[in-house]
Amino acid sequence: MKTIAIITARGGSKRIPRKNIKNFLGKPIIAYSIKAALDSKIFDEVMVSTDDIEIAEIAKRNGANVPFLRSEKTSNDYATTSDVLFEVIDEYEKRGQKFDVAACIYPTAPFITGDKLKSAFDKLIEGNADTVIPVVEFSYPIQRAFVIDDEKLKFENTKYISARSQDLEKHYHDAGQFYIFNIDAYKKSGNLLSGNIAPIIVNELEVQDIDNMTDWKIAELKYKLMIESQN
């Protein structure tokens, strides 16, 4: 079985300029994703898909391969993650390298560790899953959500008005860090979020979307807390 880690790192970040290589607690944030992939020791190839020469050089200095740059088609604002993944998989196959399992790893996810990737990989294989995704529990029961209707606050689902929070089923959302998947199943469906999807549950302390500088600062604080909790 051959495996590849694909770290997707386009150069054109709008909300946080040069986001994928911005310094995060002393080193480019993409370096954390590369290190996690290498530390997991489950990948035959760890590569970065980018259209940006500077990102490519930083990726290579941190141990990743960049055998080719993205095409214009997968570098614009409308390209999807699937567009990028299929381009990478197809290009490797043209070069005579076929992989069975891939991981799509985001470059701004410093909470990923080699152990998490290894756990997800094991779950994919042992559970015969098509995709494994890290998820985090919603911090408040979504059954008790409000909506605003005609400037008035209303329960979206009135049958839960009197329900106790601890009695409600837990719900989860994508942690936005990585996906590990069976390539043949992905080629058939064209969608990482279909078929037999298995979760690994991660702590809220280890999850943070980074869309603006406030998010960035929160992520740095969470990362420090995560490291302290491990010591």
C-alpha positions in Angstrom: 0.0 0.0 0.0 1.4 3.4 -1.0 0.4 6.6 0.7 0.8 10.3 0.0 0.3 13.4 2.1 -0.9 16.4 0.1 -0.6 19.8 1.8 -2.6 22.4 0.0 -1.0 25.8 0.1 -2.1 28.4 -2.4 -0.2 31.7 -2.4 -3.1 34.1 -2.8 -4.5 34.5 0.7 -6.7 37.6 0.9 -7.8 38.0 4.6 -4.3 37.3 6.0 -1.6 38.1 3.5 0.9 35.2 3.0 -1.1 33.3 5.5 0.3 29.8 4.7 3.9 30.9 5.5 3.2 33.5 8.2 5.2 33.1 11.3 3.3 31.1 14.0 5.2 31.1 17.3 8.6 31.2 15.7 8.2 29.3 12.4 6.1 29.3 9.2 2.7 27.9 10.0 3.0 25.4 7.1 6.0 23.8 8.8 3.7 22.4 11.5 1.6 20.5 8.9 4.8 19.2 7.2 6.3 18.1 10.5 3.1 16.2 11.5 3.0 14.4 8.2 6.7 13.4 8.5 6.4 12.5 12.2 3.5 10.1 11.5 5.8 7.9 9.4 2.8 6.6 7.4 3.5 8.4 4.1 5.7 7.3 1.3 5.5 10.9 -0.1 4.9 14.2 1.7 4.3 16.9 -0.9 3.0 20.5 -1.0 0.7 21.6 -3.7 1.3 25.3 -4.4 1.5 27.9 -7.1 3.9 30.0 -5.2 7.7 29.8 -5.4 8.4 31.2 -1.9 6.0 28.7 -0.4 7.6 25.9 -2.4 11.1 26.8 -1.1 9.9 27.0 2.5 8.2 23.7 2.1 11.3 22.0 0.8 13.5 23.5 3.5 11.1 21.9 6.0 11.3 18.5 4.5 8.4 18.3 2.0 8.6 17.6 -1.7 7.4 20.0 -4.4 7.8 18.1 -7.6 5.6 20.5 -9.6 3.6 23.7 -9.2 -0.1 24.0 -9.5 -1.7 24.9 -12.8 -3.5 28.2 -13.3 -6.8 26.4 -13.2 -6.2 25.2 -9.6 -4.6 28.4 -8.4 -7.6 30.8 -8.8 -10.2 31.8 -6.2 -12.7 29.4 -7.6 -10.7 26.2 -7.5 -11.9 23.6 -5.0 -10.0 21.3 -2.8 -11.1 18.4 -5.0 -9.7 20.2 -8.1 -6.3 20.4 -6.4 -6.4 16.8 -5.1 -7.3 15.3 -8.5 -4.6 17.4 -10.2 -2.0 16.1 -7.8 -3.1 12.4 -8.0 -3.3 12.6 -11.8 0.1 14.2 -12.2 1.8 11.6 -10.0 0.1 8.8 -12.0 1.4 10.4 -15.2 4.8 10.1 -13.7 4.3 6.5 -12.9 3.5 6.8 -9.2 0.1 5.4 -8.1 -1.0 5.8 -4.5 -3.7 3.9 -2.6 -4.3 6.2 0.4 -4.0 10.0 0.6 -4.2 12.7 3.2 -5.3 16.2 2.4 -3.7 18.3 5.0 -4.3 22.0 5.4 -1.3 24.3 5.8 -2.8 26.4 8.6 -3.5 23.7 11.1 -0.7 23.7 13.7 -2.7 21.4 16.0 -2.2 18.4 13.7 0.3 15.9 15.1 1.9 12.8 13.7 -0.1 10.7 16.3 -3.4 12.1 15.1 -2.6 11.3 11.5 -1.5 7.8 12.5 -4.7 7.2 14.4 -6.8 8.4 11.5 -4.8 6.2 9.1 -5.3 3.1 11.4 -9.0 3.8 11.6 -9.3 4.1 7.8 -7.6 0.7 7.3 -9.1 -1.2 10.3 -12.6 0.1 9.8 -12.6 -0.3 6.0 -13.6 3.4 5.7 -13.6 5.6 2.6 -12.6 8.7 4.6 -11.6 9.6 8.1 -12.2 13.1 9.4 -11.2 14.8 12.7 -14.3 16.4 14.2 -15.0 18.4 17.3 -18.2 18.6 19.4 -20.3 21.7 19.2 -19.8 23.6 22.4 -23.5 24.2 22.8 -26.4 21.9 21.8 -27.5 22.9 18.3 -31.0 21.6 19.0 -31.5 24.7 21.2 -30.4 27.2 18.5 -32.2 30.5 18.0 -33.2 32.1 14.7 -34.1 35.8 14.2 -37.5 36.2 12.5 -38.8 39.7 11.9 -36.3 41.0 14.4 -37.6 38.7 17.1 -35.7 35.8 18.7 -37.3 32.4 18.3 -36.3 28.8 18.9 -35.6 27.1 15.6 -37.0 23.8 17.0 -39.6 24.4 19.7 -39.8 20.8 20.8 -36.5 21.3 22.6 -37.5 24.4 24.6 -37.8 22.5 27.8 -35.1 19.9 27.1 -32.1 19.6 29.3 -28.8 20.2 27.5 -27.3 17.0 29.0 -30.2 14.9 27.5 -29.6 16.0 24.0 -27.7 14.1 21.4 -24.1 15.4 20.8 -23.4 17.0 17.4 -20.0 17.5 15.8 -18.4 19.6 13.0 -15.4 19.2 10.8 -12.3 20.4 12.6 -10.9 21.7 9.3 -7.5 20.1 9.7 -7.1 17.1 7.4 -8.9 14.2 5.6 -7.4 10.7 5.1 -9.1 8.8 2.3 -9.0 5.8 0.0 -8.1 7.1 -3.4 -10.1 4.6 -5.5 -13.3 5.4 -3.5 -12.6 9.1 -3.9 -12.2 8.8 -7.6 -15.6 7.0 -7.9 -17.5 9.5 -5.7 -15.6 12.7 -6.4 -16.4 13.7 -2.9 -14.5 13.3 0.4 -17.8 13.6 2.4 -19.6 10.6 0.9 -19.5 6.9 1.5 -18.2 5.3 4.7 -16.9 8.2 6.7 -15.3 7.5 10.1 -14.5 10.2 12.7 -11.7 10.8 15.1 -12.9 13.2 17.9 -10.5 16.0 18.9 -10.6 18.4 21.8 -11.9 21.9 21.3 -8.6 23.2 22.7 -6.9 21.8 19.6 -9.2 23.3 17.0 -9.3 26.8 15.6 -10.4 28.3 12.3 -7.9 30.9 11.3 -9.7 33.5 9.0 -8.4 36.8 10.6 -5.8 38.1 12.9 -8.0 37.6 16.0 -8.3 33.9 15.1 -4.6 33.8 14.6 -3.9 35.1 18.1 -6.4 32.7 19.6 -4.8 29.8 17.8 -1.4 30.8 19.2 -2.9 30.9 22.8 -4.6 27.5 22.3 -1.4 26.0 20.9 0.6 27.1 24.0 -2.1 25.7 26.2 -2.1 22.4 24.3 1.7 22.1 24.7 1.5 23.0 28.4 -1.2 20.3 29.0 1.1 17.7 27.4 4.0 18.5 29.7 
